[in-house]
């Protein structure tokens, strides 16, 4: 039944895209390489053929080799052009530290760039891979998703000169993956680790610097290479300055000058990260402590547990791994500490700037999956 419903959904979206764009119109499709944006672009290509012009915007916050890998994977399925705007993004965002400010600034630059690209090509429509959770989290005030415009009170036609088409906005991630398979999107894209539109920008927690970004990019590669068969729905690395202070006990410390996003009830939270340095074998050993986060000094939004530390280096590298169906809620991947220690040693050996490697033990809620 699910397959039948999704096949009908594809047919309906193809019809709607043709009606909205018309026989002569041109649509620009923003492709990041993730399953959402790629599926939306392939769906539009099915509807409009060569009148869809797909572009990969290199923002400077992509994973290692991302742009050329995506273009190669989509060869024969979707013609894709890579356009490099990395210096514009990095130059404008370097030094920013507030999570919402970073997301909103990224959104402004991103759509200005797409506006320029649309004008070059004479396109009055933009196809993007907005899905239901993006809209729910933005409208609910949990965090600003960069690809949510009209629902956040922005007028894309007035501000950027194009009408936004969102053929996947009614779907959740698992449904998008099924649609992708029905459209013939390669498994390497369908099963790729979810990657946020702002990319590594929001996994470099706090102030953005090129050095910290480089550490995040290398740590991301290692974590994705090593954790592929561990059973997590999503897994990645995040980086921040390793500067801690006591919270009233030797085993609990709080990161100074570092805040992350969380959610309590239907409201967004933005608060400190707590570090646990005591003994533990598996993340579930710390469930009781995580449940007490709201009562801790500073009202932290998440807890990380130390796996490895040393005296050299300046950054904390966090490993985040969750299990989820719809990405609206998520449990922590409960994995043996020895396995995590092996991964932490690999990170430490390849990234001398890392002083501490930690494992995030906070489900969603009270934390969001991403740090910012």
TORZASE-464978 format. One line per field, with one value per residue (C-alpha): x, y, z; residue in three letters; residue number from 1. Coordinates in steps of 0.05 Angstrom, whole numbers, plus 5000, padded with zeros to 4 digits. Layout:
x	[X|...]
y	[Y|...]
z	[Z|...]
res	[ala|...]
n	[NUM|...]
//
This chain:
x	[5000|5056|5088|5021|5009|5078|5073|5009|5043|5098|5046|5009|5073|5094|5027|5030|5101|5081|5020|5059|5120|5081|5106|5159|5182|5251|5264|5329|5340|5386|5420|5464|5475|5429|5368|5318|5345|5367|5299|5263|5309|5301|5225|5226|5270|5219|5165|5202|5262|5317|5277|5304|5375|5406|5463|5507|5525|5593|5586|5653|5616|5613|5645|5711|5703|5627|5613|5649|5625|5552|5561|5592|5536|5481|5514|5462|5405|5408|5455|5489|5532|5578|5584|5634|5614|5654|5694|5631|5600|5664|5680|5611|5602|5671|5670|5595|5577|5502|5466|5405|5447|5491|5430|5395|5458|5471|5400|5407|5471|5445|5383|5420|5467|5409|5375|5438|5441|5367|5374|5434|5391|5326|5291|5232|5223|5266|5258|5283|5278|5240|5207|5154|5202|5238|5173|5150|5215|5220|5147|5150|5210|5256|5308|5309|5316|5352|5304|5239|5217|5143|5124|5172|5140|5189|5166|5215|5185|5191|5259|5294|5254|5231|5173|5194|5169|5171|5146|5167|5141|5086|5135|5179|5250|5231|5178|5228|5275|5220|5202|5276|5280|5217|5250|5314|5359|5424|5428|5491|5449|5387|5427|5476|5481|5433|5470|5441|5434|5484|5530|5589|5573|5525|5571|5626|5593|5602|5648|5665|5738|5772|5816|5756|5720|5779|5778|5703|5713|5767|5728|5666|5703|5731|5664|5626|5679|5680|5608|5574|5555|5537|5462|5452|5402|5449|5520|5569|5621|5617|5673|5680|5733|5749|5743|5708|5691|5664|5589|5594|5624|5687|5652|5609|5636|5605|5632|5646|5625|5591|5516|5475|5403|5351|5276|5231|5158|5145|5195|5267|5321|5391|5437|5502|5533|5551|5612|5611|5680|5660|5657|5608|5604|5546|5507|5445|5484|5476|5401|5384|5435|5412|5340|5364|5393|5339|5356|5431|5463|5457|5398|5440|5407|5452|5505|5567|5609|5685|5716|5788|5829|5900|5938|5953|5904|5848|5784|5730|5706|5637|5610|5534|5497|5421|5367|5302|5246|5221|5277|5225|5247|5310|5343|5418|5454|5472|5542|5597|5648|5707|5683|5678|5748|5775|5741|5766|5838|5833|5806|5861|5916|5893|5872|5927|5884|5834|5844|5782|5735|5665|5601|5534|5487|5425|5363|5316|5284|5313|5369|5360|5398|5443|5481|5458]
y	[5000|5048|5037|5048|5112|5139|5122|5162|5218|5220|5223|5280|5320|5311|5338|5397|5415|5416|5459|5509|5517|5515|5493|5546|5558|5542|5516|5518|5458|5465|5398|5386|5311|5292|5249|5305|5355|5301|5268|5334|5351|5282|5287|5355|5328|5273|5326|5379|5347|5395|5455|5437|5463|5429|5463|5443|5505|5494|5534|5515|5475|5409|5342|5322|5314|5322|5363|5318|5254|5277|5297|5230|5191|5228|5220|5194|5210|5285|5334|5374|5437|5454|5528|5550|5605|5581|5645|5687|5642|5635|5708|5728|5676|5672|5694|5686|5643|5646|5586|5623|5680|5631|5595|5659|5690|5626|5627|5699|5684|5618|5648|5709|5662|5621|5685|5703|5634|5636|5703|5677|5620|5657|5613|5639|5577|5542|5468|5448|5388|5417|5361|5362|5363|5424|5463|5436|5455|5524|5544|5514|5558|5499|5520|5557|5509|5546|5521|5544|5611|5623|5585|5629|5693|5706|5722|5688|5720|5790|5778|5734|5737|5664|5621|5562|5492|5440|5373|5335|5382|5333|5276|5251|5224|5151|5167|5210|5151|5106|5158|5163|5088|5091|5146|5105|5149|5110|5074|5112|5175|5144|5116|5175|5203|5261|5326|5393|5449|5493|5433|5434|5506|5482|5425|5476|5495|5568|5616|5596|5593|5559|5518|5491|5478|5437|5394|5383|5362|5311|5284|5277|5234|5188|5179|5165|5115|5078|5077|5053|4984|5003|5008|5084|5123|5183|5192|5250|5292|5362|5406|5462|5493|5447|5494|5466|5487|5447|5443|5426|5357|5324|5281|5336|5396|5448|5476|5550|5595|5537|5530|5481|5475|5432|5427|5426|5414|5450|5505|5514|5515|5542|5524|5495|5426|5384|5338|5274|5246|5188|5114|5083|5022|5039|5103|5074|5074|5150|5154|5175|5230|5257|5260|5308|5359|5412|5413|5423|5492|5532|5491|5451|5421|5361|5317|5286|5231|5230|5174|5199|5260|5285|5348|5372|5402|5453|5422|5375|5327|5300|5236|5238|5175|5166|5116|5145|5133|5203|5248|5284|5243|5201|5153|5147|5090|5046|5021|4989|5039|4997|5004|5079|5081|5049|5102|5157|5134|5137|5208|5228|5197|5234|5300|5327|5388|5345|5347|5309|5260|5252|5214|5251|5212|5258|5235|5281|5311|5344|5355|5366|5318|5374|5418|5483]
z	[5000|5017|4949|4914|4953|4938|4864|4862|4900|4847|4791|4826|4837|4764|4742|4790|4770|4697|4711|4755|4709|4644|4576|4568|4640|4668|4738|4777|4823|4883|4895|4957|4946|5003|4990|4999|4949|4900|4900|4890|4831|4799|4807|4774|4718|4707|4700|4661|4628|4604|4629|4698|4710|4770|4807|4865|4906|4938|5002|5032|5086|5048|5065|5033|4957|4962|4900|4850|4883|4877|4804|4788|4824|4786|4718|4669|4717|4727|4692|4748|4747|4805|4822|4874|4923|4981|4992|4994|5048|5089|5086|5109|5164|5194|5267|5277|5338|5352|5322|5296|5269|5231|5202|5181|5151|5113|5087|5064|5025|4998|4967|4941|4905|4878|4855|4815|4785|4767|4732|4692|4666|4658|4710|4749|4792|4844|4861|4930|4976|5035|5075|5130|5191|5162|5163|5231|5266|5234|5246|5316|5332|5348|5296|5231|5173|5117|5063|5095|5068|5057|5120|5159|5132|5076|5005|4956|4895|4924|4957|4906|4842|4838|4860|4904|4886|4942|4916|4979|5033|5055|5066|5122|5112|5107|5055|5015|5012|4985|4932|4914|4901|4858|4817|4807|4851|4866|4933|4949|4951|4983|5041|5048|5117|5126|5117|5136|5084|5121|5124|5171|5190|5244|5266|5281|5347|5368|5332|5260|5242|5183|5230|5268|5202|5177|5240|5232|5159|5177|5237|5194|5143|5198|5234|5169|5146|5212|5236|5172|5198|5269|5260|5270|5228|5230|5254|5249|5284|5314|5340|5392|5436|5494|5553|5615|5686|5746|5757|5831|5825|5799|5747|5717|5680|5636|5571|5576|5519|5481|5471|5432|5411|5445|5452|5513|5500|5434|5449|5426|5479|5470|5528|5553|5541|5602|5601|5642|5660|5704|5689|5640|5595|5550|5538|5571|5637|5637|5622|5693|5693|5625|5652|5706|5656|5669|5743|5733|5740|5676|5650|5599|5538|5527|5557|5526|5558|5553|5514|5507|5528|5527|5546|5475|5425|5434|5408|5432|5378|5392|5361|5351|5332|5336|5317|5289|5240|5224|5253|5296|5356|5363|5412|5424|5391|5450|5434|5475|5501|5477|5406|5415|5445|5382|5340|5387|5381|5306|5309|5358|5315|5252|5284|5330|5344|5382|5457|5477|5442|5471|5455|5457|5503|5495|5458|5419|5459|5500|5449|5375|5330|5303|5351|5320]
res	[unk|unk|unk|unk|unk|unk|unk|unk|unk|unk|unk|unk|unk|unk|unk|unk|unk|unk|unk|unk|unk|unk|unk|unk|unk|unk|unk|unk|unk|unk|unk|unk|unk|unk|unk|unk|unk|unk|unk|unk|unk|unk|unk|unk|unk|unk|unk|unk|unk|unk|unk|unk|unk|unk|unk|unk|unk|unk|unk|unk|unk|unk|unk|unk|unk|unk|unk|unk|unk|unk|unk|unk|unk|unk|unk|unk|unk|unk|unk|unk|unk|unk|unk|unk|unk|unk|unk|unk|unk|unk|unk|unk|unk|unk|unk|unk|unk|unk|unk|unk|unk|unk|unk|unk|unk|unk|unk|unk|unk|unk|unk|unk|unk|unk|unk|unk|unk|unk|unk|unk|unk|unk|unk|unk|unk|unk|unk|unk|unk|unk|unk|unk|unk|unk|unk|unk|unk|unk|unk|unk|unk|unk|unk|unk|unk|unk|unk|unk|unk|unk|unk|unk|unk|unk|unk|unk|unk|unk|unk|unk|unk|unk|unk|unk|unk|unk|unk|unk|unk|unk|unk|unk|unk|unk|unk|unk|unk|unk|unk|unk|unk|unk|unk|unk|unk|unk|unk|unk|unk|unk|unk|unk|unk|unk|unk|unk|unk|unk|unk|unk|unk|unk|unk|unk|unk|unk|unk|unk|unk|unk|unk|unk|unk|unk|unk|unk|unk|unk|unk|unk|unk|unk|unk|unk|unk|unk|unk|unk|unk|unk|unk|unk|unk|unk|unk|unk|unk|unk|unk|unk|unk|unk|unk|unk|unk|unk|unk|unk|unk|unk|unk|unk|unk|unk|unk|unk|unk|unk|unk|unk|unk|unk|unk|unk|unk|unk|unk|unk|unk|unk|unk|unk|unk|unk|unk|unk|unk|unk|unk|unk|unk|unk|unk|unk|unk|unk|unk|unk|unk|unk|unk|unk|unk|unk|unk|unk|unk|unk|unk|unk|unk|unk|unk|unk|unk|unk|unk|unk|unk|unk|unk|unk|unk|unk|unk|unk|unk|unk|unk|unk|unk|unk|unk|unk|unk|unk|unk|unk|unk|unk|unk|unk|unk|unk|unk|unk|unk|unk|unk|unk|unk|unk|unk|unk|unk|unk|unk|unk|unk|unk|unk|unk|unk|unk|unk|unk|unk|unk|unk|unk|unk|unk|unk|unk|unk|unk|unk|unk|unk|unk|unk|unk]
n	[1|2|3|4|5|6|7|8|9|10|11|12|13|14|15|16|17|18|19|20|21|22|23|24|25|26|27|28|29|30|31|32|33|34|35|36|37|38|39|40|41|42|43|44|45|46|47|48|49|50|51|52|53|54|55|56|57|58|59|60|61|62|63|64|65|66|67|68|69|70|71|72|73|74|75|76|77|78|79|80|81|82|83|84|85|86|87|88|89|90|91|92|93|94|95|96|97|98|99|100|101|102|103|104|105|106|107|108|109|110|111|112|113|114|115|116|117|118|119|120|121|122|123|124|125|126|127|128|129|130|131|132|133|134|135|136|137|138|139|140|141|142|143|144|145|146|147|148|149|150|151|152|153|154|155|156|157|158|159|160|161|162|163|164|165|166|167|168|169|170|171|172|173|174|175|176|177|178|179|180|181|182|183|184|185|186|187|188|189|190|191|192|193|194|195|196|197|198|199|200|201|202|203|204|205|206|207|208|209|210|211|212|213|214|215|216|217|218|219|220|221|222|223|224|225|226|227|228|229|230|231|232|233|234|235|236|237|238|239|240|241|242|243|244|245|246|247|248|249|250|251|252|253|254|255|256|257|258|259|260|261|262|263|264|265|266|267|268|269|270|271|272|273|274|275|276|277|278|279|280|281|282|283|284|285|286|287|288|289|290|291|292|293|294|295|296|297|298|299|300|301|302|303|304|305|306|307|308|309|310|311|312|313|314|315|316|317|318|319|320|321|322|323|324|325|326|327|328|329|330|331|332|333|334|335|336|337|338|339|340|341|342|343|344|345|346|347|348|349|350|351|352|353|354|355|356|357|358|359|360|361|362|363|364|365|366|367|368|369|370|371|372]
//
